[in-house]
Amino acid sequence: MQTLRAELHVHTVLSPCAEVEMIPPLIVQEALERAITLIAITDHNASANVAAVQAAAAGSGLTVLPGMELQTQEEVHVLCLFETLEQLLAWQEVVDRHLPALENNPDLFGEQFVVDASGDFICRDTRLLLTSSTLSIDVVFEQVQAMGGLVIPAHVDRKAFGLLTNLGFISPDWPLEALEVSRHLKPTEAVLKFPQLAGYPIIQGGDVHRLEEYMGVSEFNVAAPSLAELRLALRQQSGRSYQYQPGADNLQPTK
């Protein structure tokens, strides 16, 4: 068994709202300097930079899970995490079919850069990524689970794109493994403020759009750094466990 400090909500320069510093080598370096050993790359409705971050992390001791932050037709943000890049790319094909045929306005929304493992420019994604797909949250849960992935509603406490504001309920029909709260609400306080969260594992995400926003307050005791092991930890099964590590967000880089 090993203990992993994790940050499961990290953006790259492919997300138009992320800073230009969010390139693969700096993402990896900052995580390691903060003693974070597991991250998930979760760009908005896109996944083209995941492989580059994985390549940048190769041999470093940092595990990079493939992921995406999808915007559902209800304007709810959900993290879609996968075990393999192949699973994520298959999910990307589904998402692409459900995105509106709109072009990004860099002056209004920001640039959307695809880069290599060194952070060098490859191309721009010209599609509008900061938009809702036509996939309902029910369909997202169903299809991502069928593909072997894990769906975690993101920053559910936020007014913008949060589950509780936009839908106001948690469906018992969803195969819900965990919920994420924003950096502004500690998991230990979440149930007091939102009683409907009771009974669900709650993680806190940094929603990292700039390097200083890493938190790493999610701690998983697992046998390996994999999505399957995270599932067991969130369920507190087979000797695996998850815990919130208060104060970890105050850990500064060891530069």
N, C-alpha and C positions, 0 to 999 in steps of 0.2 A: 504494500500500500504506500501511496505517496500523497502529499498535500500540495495542491495546486492553488495558487492565487490567480484569479481569472478576471478578465474584462471582456464581456461577451457582446459589446456594442461599440465597435470601432469603425470609423469612416476613413476613406482615403480621398485623394484629390478627384476621384470620380464623382463624389458627391459635391454638388455645386455649392453647398453651404459649408464645406470643409476648407480649412486653411491650406495654402500651398505647401506648408511644411509636412502635410500628411502623405508622405511618400514612403515606399516600403522600407528602405534602410533606416529611416528615422523612426518609423513606427516600431520596428523591431528593437532598435537600440533603446528607445525610451522605455519600452515595456521591460526589457531586461534590467535596465538601471533601476527600475522601481520594484524589482524582484517579482514581477508578474511573469508567469510561465505558461499561461494559456490565454489566447485572445480569439475573438471571432471577428472577421471582417464583414461588415454589414452596411454596404452602400445602399443608397436609395434606389430601389427597383432595378439594381444592376449588380454585376458580379465580375466585370472584366479585369479588375485589379487583384482579385483574390490569389490567383496563381503567382503573381509577381511578389506579393507579400510572403507567400509560402516559400518561394524560392529564396527570398532575402533572409528568411528565418532558418533555412536548412543548416543543420549542424550547430545551431546556436543554443539549443535547449528550450527554445520557445515553440510551442505548438500553435498553429494557426488553423482554426476551424473555418470551413467555407460557409458563408452566410450571406444574407441580404435583409435589409429593412424594407419590407413591402408596405405600400400604402393601399389599403383595401378600398372598395367602392364606397364604404361607409366613412372614409377618411380616417381610418384607424391605422396606426403604425404597428406592425408586428415583425418580430425578429424570426426569420426562417433559417434555422441552422441545420447543417448536414454533416454526415460523416466523411463523404468524399467529394472531390471537385466534380466528378462525373455526375453525381446526384444534383449538385447545385446547377450545373450547366443544363441539365434536363429541365430543372425547374425554371431556369431563365428562359428557355424556349416557350414554356407555358406563359410566363409573365409577358414576354414580348408580344404574344398574340392578344394580350389584354391591356396594352398600353395605348393611349390615344395617339394618333399620328400627328403629333405637334412637335415643333422645333423649339429647342432651348434658346432663350434670350440671355446670353452671358452677361450683358450689362445689367440685367434685372435680377437674374437668379445666381449667376456665377458660372465659372468655367467648369467643364466636366472632362477631366484629363484621364486618358488611359496611359499608363506608364509601364516601364519594365522593372526588373528587380532592383536596378540601381537608381530608379526614380527618374530615368530619362524619358522624355516625351515620346509617345508612339502616335497617338491621334487624339482627337476630340470625339466624344460621344455627342452627336448633335441633337439627339432626341431630348425632349423635355422629360427629365427624370423626377423632378419635384411635382408629381401629379398623382392622382388616384388611378389605380387600375380598375378594370371592370370586374375584378374577382371579389366576391363577397367573402367576409370573414369565415363564414361556414364552409365555403368551398376551399379556402386556403387551408383550414385545419384538415379537412378531408384529404386534399390532394398532397399536401406536404407530408402528412403522416403516411399515406400510401407509398410515398417515394422514400420512406425511411428517415424523414427529417423531423425536426422538433420546432414547434411554434410557441413563441413566448411573446405575448402582447407587450409592447414597449411603453415605457414611461406612462403607465396607466393613470397616474395621478395628475398628469398635465392637462391643461385645458385645450391646448392645440394638439390634435391627433391622438389624444388619449382615449383608451377604451371606455373609462367610466364617464367621461364627459360626452363622448359621441354616441355611445350606445346605452350607457346607464345600467348595464346588467352584465352578468357573467353566465353564459348558457351552460346548463349541466350536460348538454349534448357535445360540447367540445372536449376533445381528448387533451385537457389542459394539464401540463406538467409543472408550469411555473408562471409567475407574473413578474414583470420588471417595474420598479418604481424609479423615479428620476433621482438625481443627485440631491435634490432639495427635500427629500423625505426619507428618513431612515426606515428600513424594513421593520424595525422594532416598533415604530410609531404608525406604520401604515394601516394596520388593522384597527387601531383606535380611531383614525380619521375616516377610514373606509371599511366599515364592518363586513361588507360583502367579500372582502379579501380573505376572511378567516378560513382557515383550513387548506389554503394553497401555499406552496413554497414561494417565497418572495425574494427576488434578487434585486440588487441595486446596480444600475448601469451608469457608467460615466457619459455615455452617448458622446464618445470622443470625436470632436471635430477639430481639435487642436491638441498638441502634445501635452500641454499642461493639464488637460482634463482627464487623464487616466486616474482611475480610482483603485481598482483592484481589491475591492472589499468582499468579493465572493470567494470563499475558500472551499474547495472540494477535496475530500479524502477519498481517493480512488486507486484502482490498481493500474490504470493507464490513462493518458490524456486523450480520451476519445469521447465521442458523443454518447455512445452506449454506456460508458461509465458515468457520465454526467447524469444520464437518466436515472441510473441506479442511485446515485447520490441524492438527487432531488427527491426520490421516493424513499430515501433512507433504507435501502434494501441491500442485502448481501454484504453487510459490514461497511458499505459506502455511506458517506454522509456529506451534508452541506451545512455551512454556517456563515453567518455574516460576521465579518471581522471589523468591529468598530475601531476607528482610528487609523485604519490602513490607508485611508484616503489622504492622510496627512503625511504619509511617507514620501520624502523627497528623493529625487534621483541621486544615485551614488556617483556623481560626477567628480 
